[in-house]
Amino acid sequence: MNVKNLDERRRLEAYAVIYFIRELRRRYRRWLILRDFASPPGPDFYCLLNGERIGIEVAHLYGSQRDARMRLGRERVEEQTKEQRLAHSRVPLNVRVLTDLNRIIADKAEKSYGGKTWLLIRNAFPPWTRDDFEQYISEILIPEDHSFKEIWLLCDIYGSSGILRLFPR
């Protein structure tokens, strides 16, 4: 798989899976092997775990929609006013991050991917790491009805602060 030839979205997803696999092997001794890309309505990737096919659906957490646009270099002109920047900065980080994380989980929970599928959420919000997520773990909401066998959080962009299994706990 040549990641460099992918469009931006697919490249971000591929690196998320690559970093996740590295941490899963290192920390949990689970040998997940990346096999190939998938297409909707299926998950983003297929992997193998002990010979069993696992779908991996990938999402990115940025803290807020505005944070995502800023991080990806797509900030809107109207968001660059002093008033907009000030209003955004007044929202506590834990509120921004947890609101966005819970939104992502709820949105993904409404979909069905078929087969055994895991959800991987990659944190792309630099101020937050594993310690922050652990501090607020009770505020991370997992809907009762979802199709995921496991839900994982790659706690920073490269996974250097670790991974957390959000479901099952």
Helices and strands as residue ranges (DSSP letters): G 3-5, H 8-28, E 32-37, E 45-49, E 52-61, H 65-71, G 77-80, H 82-89, H 93-109, E 117-123, H 130-135, G 137-139, E 148-154, E 163-167
